[in-house]
Amino acid sequence: MAKENSSVFAMVIIGILFFIFGFVTWLNGSLIPFLKVICDLTQFEALFVTFAFYIAYTVMALPMSFLLEKTGYKDGMAIGLGVMVVGSLLFIPSALSGEYLMFLLALFTLGTGLTILQTASNPYVVLIGDIKSAAMRISIMGLINKSAGVLVPMLFTTVILSNIGSLENLSSTQVDELAQKLIVPYIVMAAVLASLIALVKLSPIPDLEFEKTDDEEKSSIFKFPRVVLGAVALFFYVGIEVIAGDTIGLYAQSLNVANATSLTSYTMVFMVLGYIMGVVFIPKYISQEKALITSALVGTFLLLGVAFSSTTSYNISEILWGWSGIATLPNTITFVALLGFANALIWPTIWPLALEGLGKHTAQGSALLIMAIAGGAILPLIFAKISQFSQNMQISYLFGIICYVFIFVYATRWHKLNSWR
């Protein structure tokens, strides 16, 4: 009974951490059009916000896995929160100077802290119960994570853009005033993160116990094809997730849609709905594999909708979804938001399929999967270049079909491989 209670408490603590993951991560969607104005950037330069943040996962994941092996998962979480405190405080000199490179350094530092937290916390969620229901538990964490994603763009617009109005044609004085509005929110974030360090350190989070398996005798994590290929699939998944969540504001801006900085919330709302379906249907009604296959197929269909639907606002959204608010958007942007629904169950289903039976290699396997978050750094930049060369952002979304092809192949074949032969 005591072990069950400690497991529940661990899930509560990790749930709080997942809320922080979502809050910090999806703040980028609002920061991109914001920094584009503050630092006078091109569209391609603005998407370096995602690059600086997500590339930290690739650079730091494996080193952090060795740190976790030394410190343990619980202390590793506390260290990750400490690094995030430093990253939050770096936004103060960034805002005062208005230097884009300082903003990128702050984002990289935040990403480094999240790398440690993600490497430690995701195996907890997968392995703290039956692995066949792991996608359901990760979906619960996803609900918490993406709820923060729904909240943060609206909060950002309310707090940062109050009394500013449009981001277009601002005077130099208004630009300086806008930049300095970042200071207080990031001080508050640093204080919250610091308080969470104490919560993690004092909490009775149990250590993970790994069952010994035959596969555990393999000397390298790269001898586990389901993990390596799982990282490939996650690379493409995170890329399309970030494209859906972080470019919707830029796309809306190009179509002169009002309140473009808040539109990431729409993508997150649909993602939350997808997670709810995961909690309800996995594994009782649908297996993790079938949920992953369905996600890839639905995502491909929606990308076709983005590319070939109207850029003029119609009431079709209200007819289909019953949401009069979203009906004011062009249908093409509605399809971008709906990608959140298709993407919701990909992360929850790939993790248990990839980590099953790793035993003592779990930390390195988790780090390899976390490194795949680099897809969020690289693929949006490729998307931006395609959009720049084609001068047609709408058609450029078809690039995402490549991502869903890799996810589909992992769901149907790659996750079943136990060796490279």
C-alpha positions as MATLAB code, in Angstrom:
seq = 'MAKENSSVFAMVIIGILFFIFGFVTWLNGSLIPFLKVICDLTQFEALFVTFAFYIAYTVMALPMSFLLEKTGYKDGMAIGLGVMVVGSLLFIPSALSGEYLMFLLALFTLGTGLTILQTASNPYVVLIGDIKSAAMRISIMGLINKSAGVLVPMLFTTVILSNIGSLENLSSTQVDELAQKLIVPYIVMAAVLASLIALVKLSPIPDLEFEKTDDEEKSSIFKFPRVVLGAVALFFYVGIEVIAGDTIGLYAQSLNVANATSLTSYTMVFMVLGYIMGVVFIPKYISQEKALITSALVGTFLLLGVAFSSTTSYNISEILWGWSGIATLPNTITFVALLGFANALIWPTIWPLALEGLGKHTAQGSALLIMAIAGGAILPLIFAKISQFSQNMQISYLFGIICYVFIFVYATRWHKLNSWR';
ca = [
       0.000    0.000    0.000;
       2.864    2.352    0.906;
       4.526    1.620   -2.455;
       1.252    2.339   -4.278;
       0.860    5.651   -2.414;
       4.428    6.679   -3.214;
       3.817    5.842   -6.887;
       0.697    8.016   -6.921;
       2.611   10.841   -5.236;
       5.387   10.465   -7.806;
       2.815   10.800  -10.607;
       1.504   14.001   -8.972;
       5.007   15.495   -8.762;
       5.798   14.480  -12.330;
       2.452   15.910  -13.419;
       3.530   19.281  -12.020;
       6.806   18.970  -13.922;
       4.942   18.165  -17.147;
       2.906   21.343  -16.681;
       6.205   23.241  -16.452;
       7.457   21.455  -19.599;
       4.386   22.623  -21.482;
       4.446   26.164  -20.126;
       8.095   26.777  -21.043;
       7.990   24.893  -24.358;
       4.848   26.400  -25.822;
       5.791   29.893  -24.762;
       8.051   29.746  -27.834;
       5.043   29.900  -30.158;
       4.220   33.338  -28.735;
       7.857   34.458  -28.492;
       8.506   33.924  -32.213;
       6.286   36.735  -33.630;
       7.156   38.824  -30.528;
      10.947   38.614  -31.017;
      10.495   39.052  -34.772;
       9.322   42.585  -33.974;
      11.601   43.308  -30.997;
      14.822   42.231  -32.766;
      13.725   43.152  -36.320;
      14.086   39.625  -37.721;
      13.192   37.850  -40.925;
      10.794   34.906  -40.728;
      13.728   32.483  -41.048;
      15.708   34.247  -38.293;
      12.650   34.229  -36.002;
      12.447   30.434  -36.186;
      15.907   30.225  -34.584;
      13.895   30.581  -31.366;
      12.843   26.964  -31.833;
      16.324   25.967  -33.008;
      18.119   27.345  -29.934;
      15.585   25.753  -27.603;
      15.295   22.295  -29.156;
      18.924   21.827  -30.182;
      19.763   21.777  -26.463;
      18.086   18.367  -26.300;
      20.489   16.947  -28.883;
      23.620   18.517  -27.466;
      22.895   17.785  -23.806;
      20.807   14.574  -23.679;
      23.577   11.946  -23.572;
      25.745   13.910  -21.114;
      22.676   14.305  -18.925;
      21.986   10.554  -19.039;
      25.433    9.938  -17.527;
      24.639   12.596  -14.920;
      21.435   10.722  -14.042;
      23.354    7.483  -13.625;
      25.580    9.268  -11.083;
      22.961   11.309   -9.219;
      19.840    9.192   -9.623;
      16.596   10.274  -11.280;
      15.236   12.291   -8.343;
      18.326   14.470   -7.800;
      18.622   14.823  -11.566;
      15.180   16.420  -11.670;
      16.261   18.957   -9.034;
      19.405   19.796  -11.021;
      17.306   20.271  -14.169;
      15.028   22.726  -12.360;
      18.093   24.636  -11.139;
      19.405   25.018  -14.688;
      15.978   26.287  -15.747;
      16.106   28.942  -13.004;
      19.350   30.214  -14.544;
      17.782   30.206  -18.023;
      14.766   32.195  -16.806;
      16.975   34.821  -15.156;
      18.991   35.215  -18.384;
      15.875   36.755  -19.935;
      16.446   39.830  -17.761;
      19.678   40.994  -19.487;
      18.206   39.810  -22.788;
      15.188   42.087  -22.422;
      17.291   45.026  -21.204;
      19.757   44.767  -24.089;
      17.346   43.647  -26.811;
      20.142   41.396  -28.139;
      18.806   38.405  -30.069;
      21.853   36.249  -29.237;
      21.193   36.791  -25.523;
      17.616   35.598  -26.010;
      18.914   32.511  -27.835;
      21.368   31.774  -24.985;
      18.541   32.032  -22.458;
      16.405   29.673  -24.546;
      19.274   27.176  -24.901;
      19.774   27.197  -21.120;
      16.065   26.585  -20.526;
      16.211   23.743  -23.050;
      19.193   22.221  -21.214;
      17.275   22.155  -17.933;
      14.278   20.602  -19.646;
      16.565   17.975  -21.200;
      17.537   16.715  -17.742;
      13.924   16.774  -16.548;
      12.564   14.990  -19.618;
      15.300   12.321  -19.565;
      14.469   11.562  -15.934;
      10.686   11.890  -15.881;
       9.553   10.067  -19.037;
      10.948    6.666  -17.913;
       9.102    7.137  -14.618;
       5.782    7.488  -16.404;
       6.498    4.506  -18.678;
       7.807    2.094  -16.047;
       5.899    3.007  -12.890;
       3.034    0.697  -13.962;
       2.068   -1.885  -16.619;
       3.912   -0.976  -19.831;
       0.834   -1.843  -21.947;
      -1.007    1.045  -20.304;
       1.989    3.400  -20.416;
       0.490    5.382  -23.330;
      -2.557    6.075  -21.161;
      -0.345    7.426  -18.345;
       1.689    9.520  -20.787;
      -1.593   10.820  -22.236;
      -2.567   12.015  -18.759;
       0.781   13.814  -18.548;
       0.152   15.146  -22.038;
      -3.173   16.579  -20.899;
      -1.358   18.458  -18.159;
       1.445   19.498  -20.508;
      -0.793   20.781  -23.266;
      -3.176   22.471  -20.838;
      -0.201   24.711  -20.103;
       0.197   25.052  -23.870;
      -3.385   26.302  -24.117;
      -2.895   28.735  -21.245;
       0.479   30.282  -22.022;
      -0.242   31.999  -25.405;
      -3.371   33.629  -23.978;
      -1.492   34.633  -20.813;
       1.399   35.977  -22.892;
      -0.941   38.045  -25.059;
      -2.764   39.410  -21.998;
       0.295   40.229  -19.867;
       2.906   41.214  -22.460;
       0.802   42.805  -25.190;
      -1.620   44.729  -22.967;
      -1.895   48.402  -23.971;
       0.171   47.700  -27.106;
      -2.410   46.581  -29.644;
      -0.976   45.516  -32.985;
       2.670   44.468  -33.282;
       2.906   46.315  -36.583;
       4.465   49.773  -37.027;
       5.652   50.240  -33.427;
       7.846   53.177  -32.481;
      11.314   52.548  -31.001;
       9.977   53.604  -27.591;
       7.138   51.072  -27.814;
       9.601   48.362  -28.877;
      11.793   49.038  -25.821;
       8.740   49.078  -23.562;
       7.566   45.792  -25.060;
      10.925   44.091  -24.512;
      11.095   45.105  -20.851;
       7.668   43.625  -20.196;
       9.380   40.217  -20.294;
      11.366   40.884  -17.121;
       8.729   40.413  -14.405;
       7.144   37.236  -15.893;
      10.533   35.516  -16.121;
      11.443   36.535  -12.562;
       8.175   34.938  -11.440;
       8.981   31.824  -13.477;
      12.428   31.581  -11.845;
      10.846   31.821   -8.382;
       8.316   29.086   -9.170;
      11.020   26.785  -10.539;
      13.179   27.377   -7.451;
      10.276   26.388   -5.176;
       9.801   23.188   -7.187;
      13.407   22.186   -6.440;
      12.507   21.983   -2.745;
       9.318   20.061   -3.543;
      11.211   17.440   -5.571;
      14.014   17.097   -3.030;
      11.625   16.627   -0.089;
       9.131   14.358   -1.873;
       9.123   10.545   -1.381;
       9.544    9.728   -5.089;
      10.482    6.031   -5.345;
      13.523    4.826   -7.272;
      12.891    3.008  -10.537;
      13.368   -0.756  -10.367;
      14.433   -2.491  -13.575;
      13.705   -6.136  -14.300;
      16.698   -8.020  -15.701;
      16.204   -9.150  -19.323;
      18.252  -11.023  -21.925;
      18.504   -7.827  -23.981;
      20.134   -6.095  -21.029;
      23.404   -7.918  -21.799;
      23.795   -5.861  -24.988;
      26.768   -3.563  -24.556;
      25.443   -0.475  -26.359;
      22.120    1.295  -26.655;
      22.705    1.378  -30.425;
      22.229   -2.409  -30.511;
      18.518   -1.858  -29.759;
      16.942   -1.036  -33.153;
      13.514   -0.310  -31.679;
      15.102    2.480  -29.596;
      17.287    3.915  -32.381;
      14.436    3.844  -34.890;
      12.077    5.133  -32.209;
      14.381    8.144  -31.925;
      14.156    8.621  -35.702;
      10.350    8.524  -35.535;
      10.333   10.955  -32.602;
      12.678   13.290  -34.499;
      10.088   13.631  -37.259;
       7.204   13.747  -34.768;
       8.648   16.634  -32.741;
       9.414   18.437  -35.995;
       5.814   18.310  -37.192;
       4.476   19.050  -33.705;
       6.571   22.216  -33.496;
       5.672   23.211  -37.049;
       1.981   22.877  -36.146;
       2.287   24.731  -32.840;
       4.947   27.359  -33.528;
       4.339   28.378  -37.162;
       0.586   28.870  -36.885;
       1.181   32.388  -35.541;
       3.528   33.318  -38.392;
       1.155   31.804  -40.947;
      -1.784   33.708  -39.474;
       0.340   36.869  -39.450;
       1.022   36.429  -43.178;
      -2.749   36.227  -43.767;
      -3.382   39.319  -41.583;
      -5.338   37.350  -38.985;
      -5.901   39.216  -35.723;
      -4.299   37.990  -32.446;
      -1.794   35.800  -34.273;
       0.381   35.370  -31.147;
      -2.434   33.534  -29.327;
      -3.193   30.965  -32.042;
      -0.858   28.294  -30.624;
      -3.659   27.837  -28.054;
      -5.919   26.448  -30.797;
      -3.386   23.762  -31.688;
      -3.004   22.905  -27.996;
      -6.781   22.643  -27.481;
      -7.008   19.976  -30.167;
      -3.972   18.233  -28.714;
      -5.706   18.094  -25.332;
      -8.736   16.493  -26.996;
      -6.427   13.885  -28.522;
      -4.906   13.121  -25.136;
      -8.358   12.675  -23.625;
      -9.055   10.048  -26.285;
      -5.803    8.330  -25.353;
      -6.756    8.188  -21.682;
     -10.184    6.752  -22.516;
      -9.338    4.317  -25.319;
      -5.779    3.014  -24.641;
      -5.342    0.108  -24.011;
      -8.981   -0.869  -23.396;
     -10.271   -0.284  -26.921;
      -7.198    0.304  -29.060;
      -3.592   -0.822  -28.792;
      -0.637    1.546  -28.669;
       0.467    0.391  -32.134;
      -2.932    1.026  -33.755;
      -3.204    4.447  -32.121;
       0.170    5.355  -33.642;
      -0.854    4.162  -37.119;
      -4.102    6.141  -36.932;
      -2.268    9.295  -35.849;
       0.059    9.147  -38.858;
      -2.819    8.684  -41.311;
      -4.960   11.456  -39.795;
      -1.979   13.839  -39.764;
      -1.344   13.246  -43.476;
      -5.001   13.954  -44.302;
      -4.948   17.196  -42.289;
      -1.791   18.433  -44.035;
      -3.599   18.041  -47.339;
      -6.370   20.146  -45.805;
      -3.870   22.857  -44.809;
      -2.336   22.975  -48.282;
      -5.493   22.929  -50.378;
      -8.241   24.582  -48.299;
      -9.329   28.204  -48.501;
      -7.403   31.126  -46.982;
     -10.712   32.973  -46.683;
     -12.786   32.656  -43.511;
     -15.964   30.612  -43.822;
     -18.360   29.132  -41.296;
     -17.425   25.533  -42.099;
     -15.497   25.317  -38.814;
     -18.612   26.211  -36.854;
     -20.649   23.647  -38.816;
     -18.104   20.849  -38.202;
     -16.867   21.635  -34.713;
     -19.539   23.915  -33.220;
     -16.941   26.549  -32.291;
     -17.966   29.992  -33.460;
     -14.627   31.464  -32.325;
     -12.504   29.271  -34.534;
     -14.930   29.899  -37.404;
     -13.454   33.384  -37.734;
     -10.178   31.802  -38.901;
      -9.369   30.811  -42.473;
     -10.031   27.113  -42.997;
      -6.377   26.470  -43.806;
      -5.386   27.713  -40.326;
      -8.119   25.582  -38.766;
      -6.456   22.535  -40.335;
      -3.093   23.604  -38.871;
      -4.723   23.758  -35.437;
      -6.297   20.319  -35.987;
      -2.812   18.847  -36.446;
      -2.646   19.043  -32.659;
      -5.303   16.321  -32.519;
      -3.372   14.049  -34.903;
      -0.098   14.581  -33.040;
      -1.393   14.028  -29.506;
      -0.889   10.257  -29.230;
       2.409    9.902  -31.102;
       4.736   10.722  -28.197;
       2.730    8.591  -25.699;
       2.793    5.529  -27.964;
       6.392    5.638  -29.206;
       7.950    5.844  -25.728;
       6.641    2.531  -24.315;
       7.242    0.736  -27.624;
      10.856    1.928  -27.618;
      11.765    1.509  -23.921;
      10.295   -1.938  -23.267;
      12.885   -4.377  -21.885;
      15.865   -1.977  -21.763;
      16.599   -2.597  -18.072;
      19.829   -0.885  -17.001;
      20.057    0.789  -20.421;
      16.865    2.775  -19.752;
      18.617    6.082  -18.944;
      20.633    5.960  -22.185;
      17.573    4.849  -24.157;
      15.603    7.743  -22.711;
      18.451   10.131  -23.567;
      18.492    8.885  -27.161;
      14.754    9.499  -27.466;
      15.146   12.929  -25.880;
      17.899   13.771  -28.389;
      15.288   13.255  -31.083;
      13.608   16.442  -29.862;
      16.188   18.088  -32.132;
      13.549   17.587  -34.814;
      11.890   20.630  -33.279;
      15.048   22.626  -33.967;
      15.887   21.435  -37.473;
      12.652   20.651  -39.303;
      10.937   24.038  -38.690;
      14.009   25.728  -40.211;
      13.764   23.469  -43.263;
      10.065   24.322  -43.423;
      10.951   28.028  -43.248;
      13.484   27.701  -46.084;
      10.978   25.811  -48.249;
       8.429   28.534  -47.541;
      10.973   31.244  -48.361;
      12.018   29.688  -51.675;
       8.492   28.760  -52.749;
       7.008   32.026  -51.475;
       3.962   29.942  -50.565;
       3.769   29.053  -46.875;
       0.491   27.183  -47.356;
       1.872   24.614  -49.796;
       5.041   24.313  -47.728;
       3.055   22.447  -45.058;
       3.069   19.400  -47.364;
       6.667   18.927  -46.187;
       5.153   17.468  -43.013;
       3.908   14.383  -44.885;
       7.499   13.103  -44.803;
       7.303   13.191  -41.011;
       4.147   11.091  -40.896;
       5.637    8.529  -43.306;
       8.470    7.795  -40.865;
       6.013    7.581  -37.970;
       3.796    5.187  -39.938;
       6.727    2.883  -40.764;
       7.797    2.781  -37.115;
       4.241    1.923  -36.066;
       3.885   -0.902  -38.582;
       7.398   -2.399  -38.717;
      10.318   -0.803  -36.930;
       9.100   -1.130  -33.324;
       9.026   -4.930  -33.733;
      12.759   -5.232  -34.480;
      14.874   -6.840  -31.752;
      18.121   -6.876  -33.770;
      19.561   -5.258  -36.880;
      19.754   -8.630  -38.692;
];
